């Protein structure tokens, strides 16, 4: 029997939300060999759903995604005028 693991995160970065979404979603779209099913959506907040049959793949994707979000946020903050 194969177990399925999933995670869902929601990010609200106020006025930076769309810029962060555009940044991280590009990585997701151009990574077809991703061993997880990753879906990203933007409404007022970013919603990311990750699903995998292997816990280490889920954890790795979740960690990478969270690091990308933090890096995007930090980059936007560093050029704040």
Backbone torsions as a table, in degrees:
resi	resn	phi	psi	omega
1	UNK	NA	135.3	-178.8
2	UNK	-101.2	128.3	176.2
3	UNK	-88.9	151.2	176.4
4	UNK	-118.0	131.3	179.7
5	UNK	-114.1	146.3	177.4
6	UNK	-147.9	157.8	177.6
7	UNK	-141.7	146.2	177.1
8	UNK	-134.9	127.5	177.9
9	UNK	-126.9	149.0	178.6
10	UNK	-125.3	132.8	-178.2
11	UNK	-122.5	131.4	174.4
12	UNK	-124.3	105.0	-179.6
13	UNK	-110.1	27.9	179.5
14	UNK	54.1	-124.5	-175.9
15	UNK	-71.3	-10.4	-179.7
16	UNK	-92.6	-5.3	-172.2
17	UNK	-57.5	-48.7	-177.4
18	UNK	-65.1	-42.1	179.5
19	UNK	-62.5	-41.8	177.8
20	UNK	-65.0	-43.7	178.5
21	UNK	-58.9	-47.8	-179.6
22	UNK	-59.0	-37.9	-179.5
23	UNK	-68.4	-50.0	-175.3
24	UNK	-79.1	-29.5	-179.1
25	UNK	-69.7	-31.6	176.8
26	UNK	-59.2	-45.0	177.6
27	UNK	-60.3	-41.0	-178.9
28	UNK	-66.0	-41.4	-178.0
29	UNK	-67.2	-30.9	-176.1
30	UNK	-104.0	32.6	177.7
31	UNK	-133.7	66.8	-174.6
32	UNK	-66.2	-23.2	-179.7
33	UNK	-86.0	10.8	178.4
34	UNK	-54.6	124.3	-178.6
35	UNK	-75.3	-0.3	177.3
36	UNK	-117.1	157.9	170.4
37	UNK	-89.3	115.2	-178.1
38	UNK	-122.3	123.2	178.9
39	UNK	-122.4	131.2	178.3
40	UNK	-121.7	138.5	178.8
41	UNK	-137.6	150.1	178.4
42	UNK	-123.8	120.4	167.2
43	UNK	-118.6	-116.6	171.0
44	UNK	-81.7	-20.9	179.4
45	UNK	-127.6	165.6	175.0
46	UNK	-91.8	130.3	174.9
47	UNK	-118.2	126.7	-179.9
48	UNK	-122.3	124.1	176.8
49	UNK	-115.8	129.5	-179.1
50	UNK	-125.6	133.3	179.2
51	UNK	-134.7	140.0	179.7
52	UNK	-155.0	155.3	174.0
53	UNK	-87.2	-5.8	-177.7
54	UNK	-127.6	121.5	-178.5
55	UNK	-57.4	-42.8	179.1
56	UNK	-60.9	-36.0	177.2
57	UNK	-66.3	-42.6	178.8
58	UNK	-61.5	-47.4	-178.9
59	UNK	-62.1	-44.7	-179.4
60	UNK	-62.9	-44.0	179.7
61	UNK	-66.0	-41.5	179.2
62	UNK	-63.3	-45.5	178.3
63	UNK	-61.9	-44.1	179.6
64	UNK	-63.1	-43.0	-179.5
65	UNK	-63.7	-44.7	179.2
66	UNK	-64.7	-37.4	176.7
67	UNK	-65.5	-40.5	177.8
68	UNK	-63.4	-40.6	178.2
69	UNK	-62.1	-46.3	-179.9
70	UNK	-63.5	-42.2	179.5
71	UNK	-64.4	-40.7	178.0
72	UNK	-63.3	-46.4	179.4
73	UNK	-60.9	-47.0	-179.3
74	UNK	-62.8	-38.0	178.4
75	UNK	-64.5	-43.3	178.9
76	UNK	-63.4	-43.3	179.2
77	UNK	-63.8	-33.7	-175.5
78	UNK	-71.1	-20.3	179.3
79	UNK	-104.9	12.0	179.9
80	UNK	-62.4	132.0	-179.2
81	UNK	-106.8	NA	NA
